[in-house]
Amino acid sequence: MKRAFVQVRKEKLHLLADKAIHWPARSTVIIADLHLGKAMHFRRAGIPVPQAVEQLNLQRLHHLIEHTRPQEVLLLGDLFHSAYNSSWSAFVAVRRQHAAVRFTLVSGNHDVLEAKHYVRAGLEVLPCLDRGPFHFTHEPVIHAGHYNLAGHIHPGIRFVGMGKQTIQLPCFFFGEHGAVLPAFGAFTGLHRMQRKERDRVFVMADGRVWRV
């Protein structure tokens, strides 16, 4: 798993090509916006989204945990896309494969399941979390004393080639007051970010993380 490194408030973060952050000092993997259950939600509405999308997301989550061996997985909101469906049981099965790992969910606007489902999955659910120099939320905020790490936006950067062809890639976006993680889920879309001179931007391509 190819990665890049970034220093934030004296903490070293590993940016992984699988759209996650590994914080080795706290043995924590940080991901945002899985949107599990979204494919099933669309299929129920008659939109033919392949079920393999859900399996891919869960496989990637499993392999990420196997590779990094964290003590905790910190989920920055929108773990599950909408109302309960069978995809939640598949997530619970993966969760039980890693029963020794703590799972913490900073709730997002899509996290609307009944509390009993989070309890069943062994998830601690919080509105926000302060740890070390970081203030973890789902939606980006400016915090007076901490550097914000958030999701929600599904950040991307657009590139224009010499022949005026364009491509938009998911990115980690580190600004002055906070960073936005790329959406971990494979069926989420992108929001084009407007970068300033001092922003640090890292894209995922060809299985690697590149600073651009």
N, C-alpha and C positions, 0 to 999 in steps of 0.2 A: 504494500500500500504506500504509494508515493505521497510525500507530504512537504509542507513548507512550515516555517516557524515565524512567529511574530511575538514581539515583546510588548506587553501592556502593563503599565504600573508595576514594573519589576517582575511580572509573572510571564513565564514562557509558555506559549500556547502552540500546540501542533495542529496545523490545518490539514485535514485529511482529504484525499481525493474523493472519498465517499460522502462528502458534504457534511462533515462532522468536525468537532474540535475535541482534541484530547488535551486535558489539563493534567499533566503528569504529577505535579506537586500535590494535587488533591485526589489523584487516581480517579478522575472523573471524565466521562465522555459526555459531550454536550451536543444535542441535536435539536432541530426545530422543524415543525410543520411536516409531520409524517402524513397527515390526512388519511390515515387508515380507514377503510370502509367507503372511501369516496367512489371507487369503481363500482362496488355493489349498489351504492346509492343511485348512481347514474343508470346502472343496468335495470334497476327497479322502475326507473322512469322511462324505460324503453330506449335508452341510448346505448348502443352496443360497444361498451368499453371492455376490453379483454380482462378476464379474471386474473390472468397471469401478472397484471400490474400489482395486485395485492400480494401475491406470492413473492414477487421480486423485492418489494419493500421489506417484507419480513425476513427474507433470506439475507438481505443486505444488513439488516439490524443484527441478526444472529452472527454473521461473519465479522461484523465490526466489534461486537463484544468478545468473540473468540480471539480476535487479533490483539485487541488492546488490553484485555483482562482487567477492566476497571472495577473499583469497589462500588461505583455509582454511575448510573445513567441519568442525566439531567435533561428532561424534555421541556423545551421552551414553547409549549402550547400547540394547539391544534393537532393533538395526537390522533384523535378520531374525528372524522369529517362531520358527521351529523348524527341522526338517530341510530339506535342500536341495530346492528345486523350481524350476520354470522361471521364477518371478518373479525369481530371483537374476540370471539372464541379462539381464532387462529392466533391473535396477538397474545392472549392469555397462555396458550400453549408454549409460545416462544419465551414468554416471561418465566414460566415454570422451568424451562430448560436452564435458566440462569437465576435460580432461586436465591443464590448467595449474593447476588448483586442487588444493591438498593436502587429502586426506581423512584424518581421524584418528578412530578409533573407540575410545572408552573402553568396554570390553566390559561387557555386562550379562548377566543370568541366562539370557536367551533366545539369546545369541550363541554357538551351539554348532556352527557349521559347521566343517568341516575347514580347517586353516590355509591350504591351497592355494587355497581360494576367496577368502579375503581378499587373498592375494598377487595373484591374478589381477585383482582389482578395484583394485589399487593402494592398499590401505588400510593405514595404520599402526595396529596394535592394541595398546592399553595397558590395564593394570588401573585406573589413575587417572592424573591429570595435574595438576601445579602450574604455574600460569602467572600472573604478576602477583600480585594479591591473592587469586586464586581457586584453590580445590582442586576439580577436576572429578572426579565419580564418577557411577556409574549410580544406586546407591541412596544416599539422603541420609545424611550422617554429620555429626558435629561434629568439626571440625579445630581444633587448638590455635592455629595461626597464620594460617589462611586462611579466607575466606568460601567456603562450599561451594555449588557449582552442580550440580544433579543432576536426574534424571528418576524413572522407575520407578513412581511413585505414580499418575500420570495425574490431577493435581489438578483439582477442580471446586468451585464454590461454589453453594449452593442459595439461590434467592430465592423469597419467598412474596408473592403479590399480595393486593390488598384482598379479593378473592373467594375467598381461600385456595387459588387455583391456584398451582402451583409450577413452577419451571424450574431446571435445573441447567446451568451453563455452565462450560466449561474455563477455567482461569486460570493466570496466573503468580503464585506464592505466595512472597513474600519475608519470611522470618522473621529473628530476631536473628542466628542463626549460619549461615544458608544459605537458598537459594532452590530451589524445585522448578519445573521447566518443565512446561508442558502437553505431552501426547502429541501428536507431529506426525501420527501415523497417523490415518486417518479411521475406523478400525474397532477402537477400543481401549477404550471405556467410560470412566467417570469415578469417582474416589474423592472423596467429600465431605470437604473440609478444615474443621477447627475453628480459627477465627482468634482470635488474641489482640489486645489493644488496639493494640499497636505494629506488628503485621504489616501489610505493604503487599500489597494484592491487586489484580490487574488481570485483567479478563475480556475475551474477544473476542466481539463481537456486531455485526451489521450491517457487517462489514468494517472495524471499528475496534477499538482497544484502549481500554478504559475503566478508570480507577481506581475502586474501589468500597469 
